Amino acid sequence: FSWKEDCFGLLHHFNATLATLLDSQFDLVRFNISGGSQAVQVEALPVARRGNGAFWQAIWVYAQRLVGIVEDDFEYHLVNVLLEKPLKAFVKKVTCTPKMVSQADFERMGNSLSAADKVRVALLAMEARKQAELLYGM
């Protein structure tokens, strides 16, 4: 069950404007927030975490996995390779208990990410959860 293949069309049938706006928002956040899905712009990341956007995709699919959405074609072992434990803990907190996120959680994410990239992580996690909630609602 996916947003593009199932939910977008159903929502578009009932409210084309809303479906288009949500789809644009998800595309903006998922594919453009990191400066393009083709390059991770975090120089301090290990070489294995740089490159083709796999780092950002891992954040998105991990956040959705936390709320029960599974992408069949994603290799979930990559989440443990690409995301360090403090980062995974932050994504989990943002996704599952967003009201409990504090400045300390933001700082515990580690020093390998800039403040801007930490904000991108939070936005990705929040939007992934929003999309998952819409998937369940449809």
C-alpha positions as CSV (number, residue, x, y, z in Angstrom):
1,F,0.0,0.0,0.0
2,S,1.6,3.3,-1.0
3,W,0.8,6.9,-1.3
4,K,1.5,7.3,-5.0
5,E,-0.2,4.1,-6.2
6,D,-3.2,3.9,-3.9
7,C,-4.0,6.9,-1.7
8,F,-3.2,9.7,-4.1
9,G,-5.7,8.5,-6.7
10,L,-8.4,7.8,-4.1
11,L,-8.0,11.2,-2.5
12,H,-7.8,12.9,-5.9
13,H,-11.2,11.4,-6.8
14,F,-12.8,13.2,-3.8
15,N,-10.7,16.3,-3.5
16,A,-8.2,16.9,-6.4
17,T,-6.8,20.1,-4.9
18,L,-6.0,18.5,-1.5
19,A,-4.5,15.4,-3.1
20,T,-2.2,17.6,-5.3
21,L,-1.1,19.8,-2.4
22,L,-0.3,16.8,-0.2
23,D,1.6,15.1,-3.0
24,S,3.6,18.2,-3.7
25,Q,4.4,18.6,0.0
26,F,5.6,15.0,0.3
27,D,7.7,15.3,-2.8
28,L,9.2,18.6,-1.6
29,V,10.2,17.2,1.8
30,R,11.2,13.7,0.7
31,F,13.1,14.5,-2.5
32,N,14.2,18.1,-2.2
33,I,14.8,18.9,1.4
34,S,18.3,17.6,1.4
35,G,19.3,19.7,-1.6
36,G,18.2,16.9,-4.0
37,S,17.9,13.2,-3.5
38,Q,21.1,12.6,-5.5
39,A,23.6,13.9,-3.0
40,V,23.9,13.9,0.8
41,Q,25.4,17.3,1.7
42,V,26.9,16.3,5.0
43,E,30.6,16.2,4.6
44,A,31.3,14.7,8.0
45,L,29.4,11.5,7.3
46,P,31.3,8.3,6.8
47,V,31.9,7.5,3.1
48,A,29.3,4.7,3.3
49,R,26.6,7.2,4.2
50,R,27.3,9.7,1.5
51,G,26.1,9.8,-2.1
52,N,22.9,8.8,-3.6
53,G,20.4,10.0,-1.0
54,A,20.3,6.6,0.8
55,F,20.9,8.4,4.1
56,W,17.8,10.5,3.7
57,Q,15.7,7.6,2.3
58,A,16.7,5.5,5.4
59,I,15.4,8.2,7.7
60,W,12.0,8.3,5.8
61,V,11.5,4.5,5.7
62,Y,12.7,4.1,9.3
63,A,10.1,6.7,10.5
64,Q,7.4,5.0,8.5
65,R,8.5,1.5,9.7
66,L,8.1,2.8,13.3
67,V,4.4,3.3,12.6
68,G,3.9,0.1,10.7
69,I,4.4,1.0,7.0
70,V,6.8,-1.3,5.2
71,E,8.4,-0.6,1.8
72,D,8.8,-4.0,0.2
73,D,11.7,-2.9,-2.0
74,F,13.9,-1.3,0.7
75,E,16.6,-3.3,2.4
76,Y,16.0,-2.5,6.0
77,H,19.4,-3.7,7.2
78,L,20.7,-0.4,5.6
79,V,19.0,1.6,8.3
80,N,21.5,0.2,10.8
81,V,24.4,0.9,8.5
82,L,23.3,4.5,7.5
83,L,21.8,5.7,10.8
84,E,23.7,5.8,14.1
85,K,21.9,4.9,17.3
86,P,21.5,8.5,18.6
87,L,20.0,9.6,15.2
88,K,17.7,6.6,15.2
89,A,16.6,7.4,18.8
90,F,15.8,11.0,17.7
91,V,13.8,9.9,14.7
92,K,11.9,7.5,16.9
93,K,11.1,10.2,19.4
94,V,10.0,12.7,16.7
95,T,7.9,10.0,15.0
96,C,6.3,8.3,18.0
97,T,6.2,11.0,20.7
98,P,6.7,14.4,19.1
99,K,5.5,16.4,22.1
100,M,8.4,15.0,24.1
101,V,11.2,16.2,21.8
102,S,13.5,18.7,23.5
103,Q,16.6,20.7,22.7
104,A,18.6,18.1,24.5
105,D,17.3,15.4,22.1
106,F,18.4,17.7,19.2
107,E,21.9,18.0,20.7
108,R,22.2,14.3,21.4
109,M,21.9,13.4,17.8
110,G,25.6,13.9,17.5
111,N,28.1,16.2,15.9
112,S,28.3,14.7,12.5
113,L,25.2,16.6,11.3
114,S,24.9,20.4,11.0
115,A,22.0,22.1,12.7
116,A,20.3,22.5,9.3
117,D,20.6,18.8,8.6
118,K,19.2,18.0,12.1
119,V,16.2,20.1,11.2
120,R,15.9,18.2,7.9
121,V,15.9,15.0,9.8
122,A,13.1,16.2,12.0
123,L,11.1,17.4,9.0
124,L,11.6,14.1,7.2
125,A,10.4,12.1,10.2
126,M,7.4,14.3,10.7
127,E,6.3,14.2,7.1
128,A,6.9,10.4,6.9
129,R,4.6,10.0,9.9
130,K,1.9,12.3,8.3
131,Q,2.0,10.2,5.2
132,A,1.7,7.0,7.1
133,E,-1.3,8.3,9.0
134,L,-3.0,9.2,5.7
135,L,-2.2,5.7,4.4
136,Y,-3.9,4.2,7.4
137,G,-6.8,6.6,7.0
138,M,-7.5,5.6,3.4
